[in-house]
Amino acid sequence: MKTSDKQFEVNKSEQEWKETLTQEQFNVLRKHGTERAGTSPLDKEYGEGVYKCAACGQPLFTSETKYDSGTGWPSFYKPIEGAIETSVDRSLFMTRTEVHCSRCGSHLGHVFPDGPKPTGQRYCMNGVSLDFNSETEE
């Protein structure tokens, strides 16, 4: 599956991605896979900080927008402005809105219209696609 023909700021070959990501991260971020629900420790992380793209380090979400959706995946109601892009995902016999990092094009998860106020959106992200940096980290 290909995100688009767009050239991203961070652009690596498949081999370069394989060398910098774990096998699970590569499957999710570059091959549009999905981690098993409930397996990411980030699902229950509620410290203050920033969630970044595990592939390129771009800040994607802040802890202020994270909430417990009960789905087993880290969920947010709003991304950092300009941090993500979306595309239509017609895999698995359904149509969903896929979420990608705007800097490197990596697959992060999907967004659904059943989230909390104020946006009503649920950005349901794969934990392996994210790195969490608490405000106490440098």
C-alpha positions in Angstrom: 0.0 0.0 0.0 1.3 3.4 -0.9 0.4 6.7 0.8 0.7 8.8 -2.3 3.2 10.1 -4.8 4.0 13.0 -2.5 7.7 13.7 -1.6 8.0 14.0 2.1 10.7 16.0 4.0 12.0 12.7 5.4 12.4 10.2 2.6 14.2 6.9 3.0 14.5 3.7 1.0 12.7 0.6 2.3 16.0 -0.8 3.4 16.9 2.3 5.3 13.5 2.2 7.1 14.2 -1.5 8.0 17.5 -0.6 9.5 16.1 2.1 11.7 12.8 0.6 12.9 11.9 -2.6 14.7 10.1 -5.2 12.7 6.8 -4.4 14.3 7.3 -0.6 13.7 8.2 -1.3 10.1 5.1 -3.4 9.6 2.9 -0.6 11.1 4.6 2.6 10.0 5.7 1.5 6.5 3.4 -1.4 5.5 0.2 0.0 7.1 -0.2 -2.8 9.6 -2.0 -2.6 13.0 -0.7 -3.7 16.3 -2.9 -5.9 18.5 -5.3 -3.9 20.8 -4.1 -3.5 24.4 -0.5 -4.3 23.7 0.9 -0.8 23.8 2.0 0.7 27.2 1.2 4.1 25.6 -2.5 3.3 25.8 -2.4 3.8 29.6 0.3 6.6 29.6 -1.2 9.8 31.0 1.9 11.8 31.9 2.4 15.3 30.5 4.4 15.4 27.3 4.4 15.0 23.6 3.8 12.0 21.4 6.1 12.0 18.4 6.4 9.9 15.2 8.5 6.9 15.9 9.9 7.0 12.4 11.0 10.6 12.1 10.5 12.3 15.5 8.0 14.9 14.4 5.7 16.0 17.3 2.1 14.7 16.5 -0.1 14.9 19.6 0.1 16.5 23.1 -0.9 14.8 26.3 -3.6 17.4 26.8 -5.6 15.9 23.9 -5.1 12.2 24.9 -8.0 10.3 26.4 -9.1 6.7 27.2 -11.3 5.6 24.3 -11.6 2.0 25.7 -10.4 0.6 22.4 -7.0 -0.6 23.5 -5.0 1.9 21.4 -3.7 5.4 22.4 -6.4 7.9 21.4 -6.4 11.6 20.9 -9.1 14.1 20.0 -6.8 16.5 18.1 -3.4 16.4 16.5 -0.8 19.2 16.6 -1.6 21.6 13.7 0.1 20.5 10.5 1.5 17.3 12.0 -0.7 14.8 10.2 -2.2 14.1 6.8 -5.1 11.8 6.0 -6.0 9.5 3.1 -8.8 7.1 2.3 -8.2 3.5 3.3 -10.4 1.0 1.5 -8.7 -2.1 2.9 -10.5 -4.8 5.0 -13.7 -4.3 3.0 -14.5 -0.9 4.5 -13.7 2.7 4.1 -11.8 4.5 6.8 -9.7 7.6 7.1 -6.0 6.7 7.5 -3.7 9.0 9.4 -0.1 9.6 8.3 2.8 11.7 9.6 3.0 14.8 7.4 6.8 14.8 7.6 7.7 11.2 6.6 4.3 9.8 5.4 4.4 6.9 7.9 1.1 5.2 8.8 0.0 6.1 12.3 -3.5 4.7 12.6 -7.1 5.9 11.7 -9.4 8.8 12.7 -13.1 8.2 13.5 -16.0 10.6 14.1 -16.9 9.2 17.5 -14.5 11.1 19.8 -15.1 13.5 22.6 -15.8 17.2 22.5 -14.5 19.6 21.4 -13.7 18.0 18.1 -15.8 14.8 18.1 -12.8 13.0 16.5 -11.0 9.9 17.8 -7.4 9.6 16.4 -6.8 6.0 17.2 -3.1 5.5 16.9 -0.9 2.4 16.9 1.4 2.7 20.0 4.4 1.4 18.1 4.0 4.3 15.7 4.6 6.8 18.6 7.4 7.8 20.9 6.4 9.5 24.1 8.5 12.3 25.6 7.5 13.4 29.0 8.0 17.1 29.9 10.6 15.9 32.4 12.8 14.5 29.6 15.3 16.6 27.8 
